[in-house]
Every structure is written in C-alpha cells, then in structure tokens.
Amino acid sequence: MGRPLFVFGTLIYPPLLEAVVGDAAHLKLTPARLAGYRVSGVAGGNFPGIESHPDSFADGMTIGGLTAADKARLDFYEKAFDYAREGAVLDDGREVDVYLPARDRWTLRGPWSLDDWIRDESEISLRAAREVMEYVGRKTPGETGRMFPMIRARAWSSVNAGKSRHGAGTLHGTVTVTQHQRPYASYFAVDEYMLRHERFDGTMSQEVLRAVFRAPDAALVLPYDPVRDRVLVVEQIRMGPLARGDRSLWQFEPVAGRLDPGEAPQDAARREAHEEAGLEIGEMWPIAETYCSPGNSSEFYYIYLGFADLPDRATGTGGLEAEHEDIRSHLLSFDALMTLCDAQRAANAPLVMAAYWLARHRDRLRRKAGITA
C-alpha cells in the first residue's frame, strides 16, 4: 500500500488538488504535522517552499486513497517545479512521503499564508495548473516547467478576459465546443477547436474547425514629450515580417511587452519603458483595449500614450539580455511621425493607432503641459 503522502501549501487547497489529480472524491485529507521542516514563501514567487529546520513543524495534510494514476499525476506536477517525493516522519512518528525541492533550487523568504494565496493567487494558479496537466504524456515535467512562465501569463490573460469592457451591441450567442486540442506548445501555443456557433438568424452553424494562436496580453506605450513635441519609438527584429517574407524585418513600434502574471497593464507599460528605453513614464492616457487580430489570435493589447522627458540623449540601445532583446530607440518629431504614418511607411498597427490618437488629442495634451503655442 505504501506510505501516505503528506502535502503542504497550495496542494491542501481542494480545487488545486482536483486540478492536478482530476476527480478527488475518493481522497481523504487529514490534518498532519511534518517534523523537522518548515514552510516558507519562495523569494520572487507566489508559492510556498519547504526546508529542513530542527525543532520546527510544517503544517499540512496527509492524503489517503491515492491510486497509482493519482500519484503519477502528482509526480508530474511537482517534478515540473523540481520537487521529488522523499521519505519523512510526522510528529506522531508515522512515516510519509513528501515532495521536497532540489537542493538550492529555491530561495525562501519568510512566512507564507494559504489564505492570502487563495485571495490573491488561486484563480490564476488554478488556470495554470489545468494547462500544466494537459501536457501529461505529451511533454516531460522539465519541458513543462520551462514553459511555466508563459503558462501563467496565458492564465493571467484568461483572468483579464473576464473583465473586458467591449462587446456592447454585439451578439452574445451560444458556442458549443465539441473538441479542443493543442497541437503546438512552447513559448507560444496554438489551439484547435471544433465548434458550432449561433448564427444571426437564431440557428446553429455546422461544425467548423478553427485554429488560434495563443499569446499573453501585452501593454504598449508611446512616450510623448509635449514640450519638445516628439515621441520615442523602438526598433527591433520581428518574426511576423520574417515569416511573411517582408524585405523589412526590423520594425518601428511603441514600447511593448507582455503582462507579468498579476501585473496591471499600466504597470507593465511603465516597466517595459524602463527596460527597453531607460525611460520614466509620467502621466498616461489609455488609447485602446483591443485584440491584435481576433480572427486568429488571442493576443490582447492595452495601448497607452505616456508623458516622458525626451532630450536628444534619450536614444540608445536597450532590452533584457535574459529575453534576448536587442532594441534601438529613435526620436521622431510629431510631424515626422505623422508623415511616416500618412505615407504608409509604418507597418505596426498600434503605432499607427497611437499616432492618430495623438493627432486628435495633441493640442489638449500640450495645453495640459503648459504649452500655449
């Protein structure tokens, strides 16, 4: 029958345990304490870790009734984060298995609260866990763990989708998904759906096959200096033009980047401006919240214009080495920006959108900055 399994942290939250194991009705959870260990939060993370610590106890649960299939799914989930099952002893002397991290894998930073995690993190973590478990039998735990930052980013996008403000005046009809699969998943993912949807005449369509490129939400900001009346744009190589066979692979665009899980769009825009161009963004104005290409992509844009100080020395190169970014910045006068867009020499849709939004609101923004001429 084997030793019972002791779990701590997020796995004692029944919805997450169900997301990992599947049907958990046959399992019995009993409060327990693990001797010689303590649970702490992981530095820079939003989940708990465990470490040996004399004279301490880790509170958690023992799980009874686990099948071999249950244990295999739990092993897959935990191995994705470099945790493995090892033997340990409860405070009452019973021997148990517990998932312990690889040596020096995580840096722990102090107390961790399950209640705080449930309040702040459970929704995104449940969505991420469900995607992780989709890769059982398709990818190794190590491959899945390397994908996890993007898995959580996609989960955060799904959370944000429930707060979208658009859709007034459109049909909110029935959609029946009969089959869903993910033929490709790495940094990005591609989903395929077989579905039927309600038609405008009230009938249901025939079953159709549709594919969707899955990318996280992104924040974009066009830095604008109202005193000097100019903007900063960034330039980098882009894969879309490469795949299309475009003769111009380096593109002008606003500062842009994906939202980190739990991050507000404006905060992401400010962070990206600092990372890509070394800029501090002041007051910001929302331009649009929009899909980039809703017919075939889940990618959703939060687009802003932000005040920034843009002297001649503001240009240079930047980007994060860890993300293999090689970014060059350029200063354009307002007139040069509009010439670029009017002549169809800007191929980045958010840049064109932000430019024409600036043209509409430029006088008001300059008056706000104290420019009267």
Number of C-alpha atoms within 10 A of each C-alpha: 6 7 13 17 22 29 23 24 21 19 17 19 15 12 16 20 17 17 20 25 21 14 11 16 8 9 16 12 16 12 13 19 21 26 20 17 20 21 23 20 20 18 14 10 12 13 17 22 25 20 18 14 13 10 9 16 18 23 18 20 20 22 17 15 15 18 13 9 10 16 14 14 18 20 17 25 23 19 21 19 18 18 19 18 18 12 14 20 17 20 14 10 10 11 17 19 19 22 22 19 19 12 9 7 11 19 14 19 14 13 11 18 14 17 11 10 18 13 9 13 16 18 17 21 23 19 19 23 20 18 19 23 21 14 17 15 10 10 15 13 22 14 13 25 20 14 17 20 15 21 29 23 23 28 25 23 24 18 16 15 13 8 8 10 8 9 8 7 6 7 10 9 11 13 13 13 13 11 10 14 12 15 10 13 15 13 13 14 16 18 16 16 18 15 17 17 17 16 14 10 6 10 10 15 13 11 14 12 12 13 17 17 17 19 20 23 26 22 25 30 32 29 27 28 21 23 16 14 15 21 26 26 23 24 18 16 15 13 12 10 15 13 9 9 10 11 8 11 16 16 16 20 23 28 28 23 21 24 25 20 21 16 12 13 21 20 13 21 28 21 20 25 26 16 18 22 23 17 19 16 21 13 8 18 13 15 18 16 15 16 16 15 11 12 11 14 16 21 20 21 22 24 27 24 25 24 21 22 19 20 11 9 7 15 18 14 16 17 19 12 8 6 7 8 15 14 19 17 22 16 20 16 15 20 12 13 22 18 13 16 19 13 8 10 12 18 15 13 13 24 22 21 15 22 23 16 16 20 14 11 11 17 15 13 18 17 13 11 13 11 14 9 6
